[in-house]
Amino acid sequence: MSDEIEVPVLIVGGGGCGLTLSCFLSDYGIDHVLVEKHLSTSILPKAHYLNQRTMEILRAHNMVDEILHKTCPPRYMSQVAWQTSLGGDGPTDRKIIHKMECFGGHRGTEFAESYKRDAPLRSGNLPLLRLEPIFRSLAERRNPGKIFFGTNMVDFIDEGTSVKVKTTDTEGKEIIYRCRYLIGADGGRTIGSKLGVEMEGPRNITDMVSVHFGADLSEYWDERYFACHFINGECGTVFESGAIVPMGPSWGKESEEWVFHFGFAMDDDKRHDESALLPRIRQLLKIPDLAIKVHKISHWNIERVLADKYRVGRVFLAGDAGNRRPPTTGLGLNTAIEDSLNIAWKLSLVLGGQAGPGILDSYESERRLVGRVNCDWGLFTFSNSSVINTAVGLMPGQPDVNRLRFQMLFEDSDRGLSFKAQVGRIIDTQAIEFQAHGIELGFRYTSGFLIHDGSVPSNRDPLGLKYYPTTQPGHRLPHTWLEKDKELISTHDLVRGPVAFAVITDGEGHAWIGAAKRLAESLGIRVSGVQIGDKCPYRDYEERWQLLSGLQPGGAILVRPDNMIAWRSTWGSMKNGEELELAMRGLLWLEEHQKT
């Protein structure tokens, strides 16, 4: 006889997506269970880049301290290079083809300053095999006894008012859960297909092989590099190149672990010959006697697929279950963590009786849009690498021509200098991957848990490089530092902790502050009233907020629990704050909630 347990939320999947979702739900006081079929967290170092949006989310949920202690310091991930080799003494060995700043650099440029200015934390870099144990430990401490690894989801049935989920553990014991909502954070392995969800888009674009290995490269490595692409001009084809990324746990030249990525054509049988990989690494690096300890070799296909729906009944898809894209720009795990936060606070309001279930429809309208943008961007940046390969001299079927073209890069002649300069200009187009500040922070929702204010859409950089802060509904709350009681806090700290909203205004917005108090009392939701100004409790420490807010004297914005803007009144209230109260009740679907 199977046990049957009732729980409000069941999460299937104990990767970065599911574990962070568990942490968020715990923060919001929502009872839940997580099941993961594997016995442990990831043994692969993939998904290592944590962009600024992710870092500020983790900071807001007190999940960032250990990550900051272990992550790669910015000075060791400030450049990316295209190079011939690390060793060797030939005429084209140890040559820099081109390099560029990445993720904010560290040299005081406007590009670097924008990363420091626009978010409370810089980007991070921590391999999944060291990141997921942190997430698991946090999830288990916040939800003790309800995080089950080694437990497989066998089947589920959405019965309309609840979802019945059958699981088995490693000993074959069957447990049946009955939950209000089921979240599929399983990478798209089972739940989506059972729901009949179609993954739309191209698959099997390229076969990638990753070699995670240990080696001492301290004699050769430039410690500023986040990654280095090696181009073998002697071979002359793109599939004889590769890229390497340090994986810590020490950083800079002292990194003990590395990952080498190789691309193979899908019809190339050599991609299965793992015995050739170590000689190939030594050949590309030009370090023939390099001692290498292989930790893991993994194969994965480049694809760009998007689920045609993120919700079916009481079942939701999050992370890779909803979208998968090339790893360029590092949008996979970051997108998944944003998904987790989005669904977590909305479930909290519905399960807590503070909002109608209609708000859950906004999860798909918001996150599927971002998923599509990120899928397209990943494929866009991955495809651009073929432009670089062609420029350098890696065209299919022309190895002899490619070798001559490659040698010309390093000619001490006007022709060689001009060619190398032009190649550098073309490589700089890959800034769309390594300097995607606008993609990481400038995403926006066009519908969902928000009310448009009728203003002209804000600026958006089509190349995804520049981020334009704005308080238009559907955008991320701009970060700037405030001072209160002689302490500095970020604007993002105004909604930290349990599910909370913030109404931000200035010294003339007293009507909005009164409305915020009335909403908090009548709805049982934390709605903080915040006044920023010279004679207000919060002082604009950097003197940036007035410019960023886009508000006239007395205007106000409503900030959601995920630090996105839900509503804005550019001008002061004409009805003693009733405009805000009406907007908030509409956003929460309270009329529908009362009927159900």
N, C-alpha and C positions, 0 to 999 in steps of 0.2 A: 504494500500500500504506500503510495507516494505521499510525502508531506506536502501541504499547501500553505503558502505564506502570502499574506496580503502586504503590499508595499506600494506607496504612491508612484514611484519611478523606478524602472529597471534599466540599467545601462548594459548593453552588450558590447564589450571591447575594452581592454585595459591598456591601450596605448596612450599616447600623449593626449588625444582627443577625449577619450573616456575618463582618464584619470583627472584631467583638469576639470571636466564637467562635474565629476564627483566632488572635487574640492569646492567648486562654486555652489553646488547644491547644499553642501554642508554649511557653507558660510551663510546661506539664506535660510537655514533651518529646515530643509526638506529631507524627509526620510527617504532613503533609496538604497538599492543594492546594485553592485557592479559585478558582472561575471566575465571572466576572461579564460579562454580555453588553454592558453599556454601556461606553463608553470612559473615562468619568470617574465620580466620585462625584456625589451629588445636586446638582442646580442649584436645588433648591427649599429654602426655609428652614423647612419643616415639622418637626415632632417636635423642638421646641427645648427643652422642659422636661425636666430631669434630676432625678429625685427623690432623696431621701437614700439610699435603698437602692442606686440605681444609682451614686451618687457614692462610696459606701463600697466597692462592688464594684470600681470603677475604681481607687480608691485602693489596694485590696489587691493589684492587679495592676500597680501602677506605671504607670497610664495617665492619671493625673489632672492632672499638673503643667501641661501646656499648656492644658488645659481651664480650670483655675483662673485662669490668666493672662488668658484671653480671655472667660470667662463674665461675665454680668451680675452685678455686686455685689448682695448681698442688699438694700441700702438702695434700690436702683432697681427692685426687684421685690417690694415689701412691701405694696402695696395694689392693689385692682382697683376700678374705678368704673363707675357708670352715669351718663351725663351727656347733656346736650342737644346741646352743640356745643363746639368749641374757640374759634370766632370768632363774629362777629355782634354786633349791638347791639339785638336785639329783646327784648321782655319775657320771653321764655323761653329766650334764648340764654345760653350759658356758665353754665348752672345744673347743680349737682350734684344728681342725684336721690338717690343713695346711694353709699356706698363701704364697703369692708370690708378688713380685714387679709388677707394671703394668705402662704402658705409660711413662716410664722414671724414675719412682721412685723419690727419692729425697736425696739419701744417698751417692752421690759421686762415685757410682760404674761405671764401664765402660759402662754398659747398660744405666745408667742414663745420663752419659756424652754424649753418642751418640745422644740422643734426643736433648740435648742442642746444640750440635755441628752441626747437619745436617740440621737444618731448622731455619729460623728467629724467629719462635714462637713455643711454646709448644702446645700440644693438648689442646682442650677445652672440656667443658661438660656443655651443656645448653639445657634443655628440649625443645622440639618443640613448646610447648604451649607458651613459652617465647621467643623462637628464631624466629618463623615465623612472629610475629608482628614486630620485628626489620626489617626483610627482606621486609615486606609489606610497612612499613614506608619509607624505603630507595627507594623501587621501585616507590612508589607514588610521592615522592619528585623528583625523576629523570625523571619520565614520567607522569607528572600531567594530570589528566583527562582521562587517558587511561588504568587504572587498574580497572577492573570491577568485583567486587564480587557480588554474587547473580545473575549471568548471566550464563545461561546454553547453551552449544554448542548442538544444536539439530541435525544438519546434516552437511555434507560437501561433495563437489564433486571436484575432481581434474580434471580440464578442459584442462590440458596440459600446457597452458601458465600462468595459475593462478589457485588458489583454491577458490571456492565459499563456504563460511561458513555461515550457518544460526544459529542465536542465539536468545534466548528470555530472558528477565529479569524477576524479581519477579512480575511485573505487567502484564506480558504477552506480552509486546511490543517486536515485532520481528525486529531484525536488521541483515542485510546481509552484510558480509565483503567479499571483494575480495582481496586476499593476494597473494604475490609471493610465500611465503613459510609458511607452517603450522607446528607448533611444538607441538606434543602431549606429554605434561607433566602431564597427567591425571592419572597416576598410573596404566595405562593399562585397564581402565574401559570401554572405548568406541572406541577410535580411532584405536588402533591396531586391534581389532576384525573386524571393518568395512573394514580395509585394507586387511583382510585375513591373517594377521600375526599369525603364530603359536608360542605358548609359549611352548618350549620344556623342558622336565625334570619332575621329580617327584613332586607330589602335596600331600596335606593332610598327611604329615608325622606325625605330632603331633598337637593336639589342644592346643593352649596356651591361658591362661586366665590371664589378667593383672589387678590388683587392684591398682588404683591411690588413695591414701588416705593421710589424714593429721593425724599426731600423734607426741607426744613428746617422743622421744627416747634418749634424751640427757644424761640420767642417764646410758645408756647401750652402746651406739654406740662408736666404735673406729673411731675417726675422720679421720684416714688415709685411711679408706676403700672407694674404688670406688663402690664396690659391695660385698655382702656376701651371700654365698650359705648355706642354713640351711638343715642339714641332720637329720631327725627324726629317730633315731635308735630304738625307741620303736615300730614304725609302721613297718619299714623294707621293704618298697617298694619305688621305685624311684618316683612314682606319689604322694607320701606323703612327698616329700621334696619341696623346693622352693628357690627362690633367691630374694633378696631385694636390691634396688638401691636408694640412696637419690636423691631427685629432687629439692632441694633448696626451696625457693629462697635464704635463708641463707645456709651456707655450714658447713661441719664438723658436730659436735654433734648438732648444732643448726638448722639443716635442718627441715623445717616445713612439707615438703611433701616427700612422698616415693612411690615407685612402687614395688609391690610384684608380681613376675611371677610364675605361676604354669603350669606344663605340664600335659596333660591328654591323655590317649589313645583315638584314634578316635572313638572307639566303647564304650566308657565309658559314660553312660547317666548322671553320676554325674557331668559332666563338665558344665551342664546347671543349676545346683542348686546353684544359687548365694547366697542363704541364708547360705550356709555352708562355705563361703569363709572367713568371719571375724572370726568365731570360729577357723578355720584352721590357720589363721595368728597368733592368740593368742596362739594356741597350739604349733606351730613351734617356736615362739619366747619365749615361756614359760613365758608370761606376761599375766595372765588370766584377769586382770582388766584394760588392756590397753584401753584408750579412743581413738576410731578411728572414723574419719569423712571421709566417702567415697566420693570421687569426681567423679570417673567414673570407671566402670568395662567394659573391652573390651575383645572380643574374636578374635583370629586370628590364622590362620593355618600356620605351618611351610611348606615351599615349596622351591624348587630350580628350577626356570624356567628362560629360556633365549629366547628372541624373535629370530625367524629364520632370521629376517631382521630388520634393524634399519631405513630403508628408503624405501619408495615406492613413486616414482615420486617426487612430491614437498612436500611430507609429511615426517616428521622425528619423531622418538620416542626418548624420553630422560627419564632418571631416572628409576623409577619402571615400567614405560611402556615398557622398554626394558629388564629389568632383576629384579628378586626378589629372595632373598636368606634368609637363617636364619640370625637372627640379631647378632650372635656371630661374633666378630671382628668389628662390627659397620660399615659395608661397604655400607649400603644402601644410606643414605643421602649424604655421602662423594662421592660415585660414581656418584650420580645424579648431584652434583655441578660440578664435573669434566666434565660430559657430557655437561652441560650448557655452560661452558667456551669454550669447544672445538667447539661446533657448532656456538657460538656467533661470535668469531673472523673470522671464515671462511665465515659466512653469510655477515659480515661487508665488507670483501674484495670483495666478488662477487657483492653485492648490490651497493658498491661504485665504481664499474667498474675497480677495480685494479687487479682482478684475474678472470680467467675463471670459469664457473660453475663446471668444472670437479673437482675442489678441494673439493667440497661438498661430493664426493664419499669417501673421506678419513675419513669422520666422522664415517661411519659404520665400515670401516676396522680397525680403531683405537679403537673406543669405544666399539664395540661388543667384540673384543678380551679381553679388560679389564673386560667387563661385565661377560664374561665366566669365567675368572680367579677368579673374586670375588664371583661369584655364587658357584663355586667349593670350594673355600676357606671357604665360610660361611657354606656350608654343611659339609666340612671336620672338621672344628672346633666344629660345633654342634654335629656331630657324635662322636667326641672324648670324649664328656661328658659321654657317656655310658661306656667307659673304666674306667673312674673315679668312676662312680656309682658302677660298679661291684667290683672294688678294695676296696671301702669303705665297701661294703656289702649291696648292693641294687639290688639283682637279682630277676627277676620275679618268682613268684610262690614258693618262699622259705623264707617266713617271719621269721620263727623260726630260721633257719640257719643264716639269715641276722642279727637278733638281737644278737646272740652269737658272730658273727664276729665283729659287731660294738662294743660290750662291750670289746672285746679283744684289740681294739685300745687304750684303756686307762688303761690297766692292768699295774700294777707296777711290771713288770717281764721282763726277757730277751725276752720272746716271744712277749709280748706286745710292747716293744720298737722296736724290729725288724719289727714287722708288721706295726707299725705307720710310721717308717722310709721308708719302702717300699711303703706304700700308698702315702707318701709325694713325693717320686720320680715319681710315676705315675701321681699325680696331677700336678706336674711340667710340664708334657707334654702339659698342657693347655696353656703354654706360647705361643703357636701358635695363641691363641686368644688375650691375654693381652699384648704381647710383639712383635706384628707383625710389627716391624719397617721396615723390608724389603718389606712387602706387601704394606704398606702405602706409602712409598716413592720410592720403587724400581721397580714399574710397568714399562713396556716398550711397545713401538709400534714396530712391525716388518715390517709393511708396512703402507703407507699412505702419509702424507705430510712430507716426509723425503727422503734422499738419502743415502743409505748405503755406508760406506767408505771402505768396504772390510776387516775391522779388525776382529780379533777373538772375538766372543761374550764375554761380560764382565762376571764377577763372579755373581752368583745368589745363595742365600741361599735357598735350597729346603724346609727348615722349616720356611721360611719367617721372621726370627728373625733379621738377620743382613742385613743392607743396605750397598751396595757397590756403592759409588758415581762414576759416569763416565760421560764423555762427548761424548760417542758414540751416533750417530744419533738414535733417537727414545726413548732416556732416558731423564729424568728430569735434568735440569741444576743444578749441585751441588751448594749448598749454602755455601758461606763463606763471611766474612766481609771484605769490602774494605774501604779505606780512601780516600776521595776527599775533598779538601779545608777544612781540619780539621774536617770533619764530617764522621761518619760511615754509610755506606749503604751496603745492601746485594747485592750480584750478581743478585738476583731476582728483584732488583729495577731498573735494567738497561732497562727493557721493561715495566715499569709501565705507566698507562695512556691510551690514545687512542691507537688503533692498531699500534703496533710497533715491529720491529725486531731489534736485536742487533748483531753486528759482534764483537766478542771478540778476541783480539790478544795481542801481547806484544810489546815491544819497537822496534822490528825488523819487525813488520808487517805493515809497512806504505802502501804497495801496497793494502792490504785489506781495509784499511781506505779510500783510494782513491776510491776503487770500491764501498764501502758503500755509499759514497757521490754521486757517479754517479747513483747508483740505486735509491736513494732517489729522486734525481732530475728528472730522467726519468720516474719513476713509480708513483710518488706522494705518496709514502709510507714512513713513518718514518723508516729509517734504521740507527741506531746509530752506530758509530764506536768507540770502546772502547779499549784502550790500558792499560794493567795492568803490572806494573813493577816498579822498584825502581825510575826510572827517567821519569815515565809516569804520566799522569793526575790521574790515579787510582793506589793507592798503595795497595799491598797485606798485609792488616793489620795483619792477623793471620799467614802469611807465609804458607798458605795452597794451594793457588790457583795453583801455579806452579806444585805441586804434583797432584792435582785433575784434572788439565786441560788435561793431557795426550798429550800435544802438544810439539813439538820440537821448537827451536827458529824460530820465524816468522810464526808459524802455526796459524790457526784461526778456530773458530766455529761460526755457524749461529744459533741464538736463536730465537724461534718463540714467538708470543705474549702470549702464555700460559707457557712460560719458559720451553719448551721442545726443545731438540736439533734437528734441521732440516738437518744440513749438517756440515761436518768437513773436514778440510785439515790439517793433522798432521804436514805437512811441509810448508815452505814458498811458496809464489806464484812464478811460473815460467813464468807467462804471465801478469804481472802487475795487478793482481786481476781479470782477465777475467774469471777464473774458477768459482769464486763466482757469477759473473753476469750471467753466463750461467746457473748455478745451480738454482739461484733465479727465473729466468724467466721460467725454466722448472717446478719448484715447483708451480708456480702461473698459470700454464696452459695458458700462454699468447697467444700462437699461436691459441689455440682453441678459446680463448676469442675474438681475432681479427676476426675470421671467423664468429662468431655468433653476 
